[in-house]
Amino acid sequence: MKKLILSFIALFSLVAAGFAQDLISVADLTSKLKDPNFVVVSAELETEYAKVHITDAVNIPYTSLEKKAGAVEGLIISPEEMAKTLGAKGVSEKKTIVVYDEGAGKYAARVYWILKHLGATNVKILDGGLIAWKAARKPVTKNPTVAKTGTFATTVNNSIFASMKDVQTAVGNSKIALVDFHEAAMFSGKDPKGKGRIAGSVNVDHTTLLDAKGLYKPKAELEKIFGSVGATSDKTIYVYCSSGARASKGFFALKSIIGYPNVKLFDGGLNEWVATPSNKVEK
C-alpha cells in the first residue's frame, strides 16, 4: 500500500510539473497538424531542414540556442536571448510545442530540455522523429515555413539544471547518481575522440534508449537499463555528455517516460568540466 501511495504521489507531481506523457506518436501528431494551439519544431541544423521537414514545421536548430565560438561548446545562451529566438519563429510557451529531429532523438531532446528549463509546460517529442514520420507517409516539404512572430515568456526552471559546482559537490555522494550518456566506446576510452569521464560517473549509452525502429523503449525496459547502473528513483540523478544533446535524451527518458522525480542536466557537461584543470577525469 505504501509503495502504491508513493507511486501515485510521484505521478501527481510529474503531471503538476508538466512532465507526464511528453512523447507523442506520429498518428497523434497527424491529427493535430492544423490545430492553431500546436506548433511543430525541427531541431535540426538549417542545412538538414532545407532538405526536407514536416510540413508547417518551423526550424529552431539546437545550436541556435547555444553560445557561439569562443565559449565552452554547448553552453546555452541567456533566457532572454533564447526567448527572442523562439518568439521570432512563432513559438509561444502558451502553445503545445512538438519537437523532432531526424530520428536519433538527441537534438529534439536538447531543445525539449531547453524549453522545459525556460518554463514551457506543454512540450512533447515526436517518437521516432522524421524517420517515423516519413515511414508513415505523412506530409513533408522543402519549403521553409514563414511563421508569424510572437513572444515567448520565460519562467526559468532551475530544478532541472545542474551547475559545475553542483556536480563537483555530487562526486562521491552515494545519494546522487552521475550518469554519462556518451557512446560506450567513448566512455570506456576505446574511442580516441573521448575526453574521458567525470570521476565516479556511470555510463548509459544514449543509443540503448531506443529500439530497432528508433522509438523510445518502454518504461519497464528503461528502468532496467538505469537500475543496472544504480540510477534509481530514490536518488538525485545528474546527467551529462559533452555538450548536452545526448544527456538531454537521457533526461527525457528518466523524467518523462520513467517519471523519476529528481533529474538534473549538467549543461556544461564534459566540455566545461575538463576546462577546469582541478576537476578529476578518469580515462
Residue, then its C-alpha position, 0 to 999 in steps of 0.5 A: m500500500k505504501k509503495l502504491i501511495l508513493s507511486f501515485i504521489a510521484l505521478f501527481s507531481l510529474v503531471a503538476a510539473g508538466f512532465a507526464q506523457d511528453l512523447i507523442s506518436v506520429a498518428d497523434l501528431t497527424s491529427k493535430l497538424k492544423d490545430p492553431n494551439f500546436v506548433v511543430v519544431s525541427a531541431e535540426l541544423e538549417t542545412e538538414y531542414a532545407k532538405v526536407h521537414i514536416t510540413d508547417a514545421v518551423n526550424i529552431p536548430y539546437t545550436s541556435l540556442e547555444k553560445k557561439a565560438g569562443a565559449v565552452e561548446g554547448l553552453i546555452i545562451s541567456p533566457e532572454e536571448m533564447a526567448k527572442t529566438l523562439g518568439a521570432k519563429g512563432v513559438s509561444e510557451k502558451k502553445t503545445i510545442v512538438v519537437y523532432d529531429e531526424g530520428a536519433g532523438k538527441y537534438a529534439a531532446r536538447v531543445y525539449w530540455i531547453l524549453k522545459h528549463l525556460g518554463a514551457t509546460n506543454v512540450k512533447i517529442l515526436d517518437g521516432g522523429l522524421i524517420a517515423w514520420k516519413a515511414a508513415r507517409k505523412p506530409v513533408t516539404k522543402n519549403p521553409t515555413v514563414a511563421k508569424t512572430g510572437t513572444f515567448a515568456t520565460t519562467v526559468n526552471n532551475s530544478i532541472f539544471a545542474s551547475m559545475k559546482d553542483v556536480q563537483t559537490a555530487v562526486g562521491n555522494s552515494k545519494i546522487a547518481l552521475v550518469d554519462f550518456h556518451e557512446a560506450a566506446m567513448f566512455s570506456g576510452k576505446d574511442p580516441k575522440g573521448k575526453g574521458r569521464i567525470a570521476g565516479s560517473v556511470n555510463v548509459d549509452h544514449t543509443t540503448l534508449l531506443d529500439a530497432k525502429g528508433l522509438y523510445k523503449p518502454k518504461a519497464e525496459l528503461e528502468k532496467i537499463f538505469g537500475s543496472v547502473g544504480a540510477t534509481s528513483d530514490k536518488t538525485i540523478y545528474v546527467y551529462c555528455s559533452s555538450g548536452a544533446r545526448a544527456s538531454k535524451g537521457f533526461f527525457a527518458l528518466k523524467s518523462i517516460i520513467g517519471y523519476p522525480n529528481v533529474k538534473l542536466f549538467d549543461g556544461g557537461l564534459n566540455e566545461w568540466v575538463a576546462t577546469p584543470s582541478n576537476k578529476v577525469e578518469k580515462 
